[in-house]
Each structure stands twice: as structure tokens, then as C-alpha cells.
Amino acid sequence: MRKSFGVLFFIVCFLVACSNSEPAIVKVNTPPEEVAKEPELIEELTDNEEVDEFIEFKLADEVLRVNLKQIPILSAYLHAAKDRQAVIEKMDIQQIVNKEENNIYLLEFSCLDGQCSYLLLDESSENTGLLVADLALFDHVVLSPEETKLFLKFNREPTHELPLSNVVVIDLENWEVLPLENEAIVNNLFDYHWPILSVNWIDEGTLSISIPDTLDTTKEHPEDSNSKVNEVIFTVGK
């Protein structure tokens, strides 16, 4: 399954659904206590005698349904699975941005040895799922000062002491991934090539990213090791 999904990842990375007439994720009025603890596949018959498929998730205070028709990569992943309910039960979803007009969620799926793929979803019918990571572990997310962008940090298991990291910046107005730019940096610090210790917004278009000089640092106290911690400023591209 992982091998076939890896190929699928490169083919449909950041692919959106063909039809945007329906949102990718919706809240339902069913009380959480009446919903199964584990996520499950829900099938509904439409007026056109077609079957719509949803994955239903129970959160602490709400019930969500993910519309598979609106997320081709997730639908393709499930259709390739031998036991769809088994892989659905291993999925997880969490709300990462709580905005009055539109909440944003991160869906975790296709996990192997503790590392997963991640889709970014919101309640807008204009925005479908963005595949923001593959074979990684979600670390944290922070909105920009004016809440028009957010960064997500992901880690992978280290070959040295610290996990290798990647930062993904999302334009929430256009629902797209934005590049990070610094002309003075020669080495690729992203795409899980280097540890990233911390990330902070300076303003709406600038990020401060702290990295160690070397890979030979300690997980618990990287600042106390022989490695120097550098702060690198990146501008958000368009």
C-alpha cells in the first residue's frame, strides 16, 4: 500500500477536486455521543440514485464528514485499499485553526511506522484538500499575525540526534502553498534535509527559522551542545 501511495503522491500532489460545488468537509448535527468512536465510511443515496461516500469523524464537541468526491487523492487511496474500513479507522483529524467564518482541519492518513500523510481541509466549498506532507509527523502550526497565512512544521525520524524537518506555508486566501526565499542560503534547509528547532512569524511576509550548525546536537538541549544555533530570516514568496 505504501509503495503504491508513494507513486500516487507525486502524481496528484496538491490536486484539487474537479467539482467545487460542495465543501470537502462539513459538520453534521448528530450529537457526538451517538457517533462511533472510530471513524467510519458513510454512504448516502443522492436524488440521482448515485452513492456519495463520506468519512465520518467524531471530535470532542462536533461530528465531521469528509466528502470523498471532493478529495481525489483520498478517494484513490481508499479504493486501492484491500480493507477500507481498517485503513479508515487508523485515520485521525484535528482542528488546527478556529476562525469564526471558516475552521481548518488537518487529516492524518496512510501511516507507516509512526509517519503519515496529511491533508489540509476547510469548510469552504472553494477549497478542497491540500496534501501538505507525506511520510512525516505533524509537529505544530501557527497563523500569521493578520491570519492570512499559516505555517505547518513536520518532522521525520532522524539519522542523527535531531529529527529532520520541513515547513509548509499556506496562503489561506488563495489556498495554495507559498515558497520560502533567502538568497544567501546555499543548502536546502527544507524537505527534511535539516533539523528545524523553531519557527516564528516576524510579520505577514517574513519568518524566523532557528537551525543548528550541525546535525550532531542533542534532542533535549540543542542549545547546550557544541553546535551553534542560527536564526535565518525567510521571506514568503508568491
N, C-alpha and C positions, 0 to 999 in steps of 0.2 A: 504493500500500500504506500509506504513512504517513498519508494523509488518512483512509482507512477505519479504520485502527487508532486514530487520534485520537478518532473518534466512539465506537469500542468502549471506549476507556479510560474515558470518562465514564459509560458505561452500566454497566460491570461493575467499576469501581474497588473494590478490596478485596473482591471477590466470592470466596466460598469454594465448594468443590465441594459438590454435593448429597449425595454419599455419602462418608462418612469411614471406611469400613471398611478402607481401605488407605491407607498413607502416600503422600504426594506424591513422596517421594524415597527411594530405597533403595540400599544398597550391594550389589554383586554380587561373587561370588568369583572372577570371571575376572581373571587377572593383567594388570596394565596393559600389559605388553609385547605381549599378544595382542589388544589392542583398537585399533581405528583411531584415528589421531591426531586427526582431526576428529570432532566429534560427529555421530551418525547416528541415523536413525529405526529402531527395532527393533519388529517386530510379533510378537506371541505369540498362539497359539490357546488359548482357555480351554476348560475342561471343558464349557461350554455352547455350544461351537462359535462363540463370539464372538472378535473380534480385539482384544486390548489393545495400545495403542501407547505406546511409551516413547522418550524421547530419551536415548541413552547418551553419557556424557561420560567422558573419560579424564583423571584428575588424576595428579599425580606418584606417589602411592602408593595410589591406590584408583580403582575404577570405580563410577560412579553412574548410576542410571537415574531419569529424571523421568517420573512417571506422568501422561500427558496427560489421562486420565479424571478425575483429581483436581484438575486446574487448568484450568477452563473458559476463562479468558482466553487462555491459551497455546494451547489446542486450537483456539479460534476463530481466532486469529491465523494458525495454520498452515493451517487449512482455507481461508482466504482467499488464501493464497499460491499463485502460479502454479507455482513450483518449490519444494516443501517442503524437499528436501534442501539446496538452495542457501541458503535462509534459516537452516536448522538449523546448517549449517557456519559461519555467522557468529556463532552464539551462543557464550557463554562462561559458565563457572560457577566460583566460588571459595568456599572455606570461610572464613567470617568469624568464627565463634565455634566454639571447640573445647571442648565440655563432655563430661564422661565419660558422661553419660546421654543426651545429645542434641546433635549437631552442627547448626550453622545455616549455610546457604549462600545466596549471592546470585547469581541467574541474570540474565545480561545478554542482551537480545534486541531485535529491531526497531531496529537502529541506523541513523542517518542523519546524515552529516557529523560523525561522531565523538560524537554524542549518542544515548543509548539509553534503553530502558525496563528496569526492574529488578523482579524478583520475589524476595521473601524466602521461603525454603523451609527446613523442618527435617524430621527423620526421624520425628516423631511422627505417628501416624495421626489425631490430633485436630486437627492444624494443617496446613492446606493453604497455597497460595501467597498472599502478600500483595503486591499491586502497590504499590511504595513510591516509584516515580519514573517519569516519562515525559519523553522528550527532555532528558536530563541526562547528566552524567558523574559516576560514583561517586568520592568523594574519600576518606573513611575512616569507620571505625566504632569505637565504644568501648563496652564493657559498663559498667553502673553498678557501684558498689562492692560491692553484695551480689548482683550478677549476675541481678537480676530484670528489668532493662530494658536497652535499648541505644539509642544514637542513631546514625543514619546521616546523613552530610553529603554533599550532592550539589551540583554546580555546573553553571552554564550559561555559554556564551560571553558575554563582557561586551560591553556597549555602550560602556563606558568602559574604564579600565585594569584593574580587578579583575573576576574572574568573579562573577556573581550566584549566590546560594546558597539552599539550603533544608536544614532539619534535620528529620528524621523520628524520633520517639521511639516505640519499640515496647515494649509490655508483654509480656514473654516468658511470663508465667504465663497470661494470657488471650488472647494472640496478637492484639493489637489496637493500633491507632495511638492515642497519647495526645496531647492538646493541650498546648501550652506557654503559660503565662499570666504576664503582667506588666501590671497595670492602669495603670502610669504611661507605658507606651509607646503613643504615638498612631499612629505609622506602622507599616505592616506590614513587618517585617523579614524575613519568610519568603516562601515561594512565589516565589523568585528575583526579589525586588524590591530586594535589597540585598546587598552583599558581607558574608560572614561570615568573619572572619580565623581564629578558633579557637573550639573548644567544649570545655568540661571539666566533668566531674561534680564537684559540691561534696559532695553526699550523694545518697541514694537518690531524693530527690524534687526536687532542685534542680540547675540547670545554669548555668554561667557562659559567656556568649557575648560574644566580642570583635568589635566592628564599627568601621569608620571613620566619622568625622563626615560625610564627603562621598564621592562616587563618584570624585573626582579624586585618586587615590592611585596609587602605583607598585606593580606586581606584585612586584618584587624586594624592596623595603624599604618597606612601607607606614608603618612607624613613623618613618621618616626624612623623610617628606613633610610638607607643611604641614598635613595633616589630623590631627586628634586621634583617638586610638583609645580607644573607650569600652568598658567592661565592663558588660554588662547581665545581671542575675540573673533567670532564669525558673524558675517552679515548674512541675512536671509535674502536669497536671490528671488527672481521671478520666473 
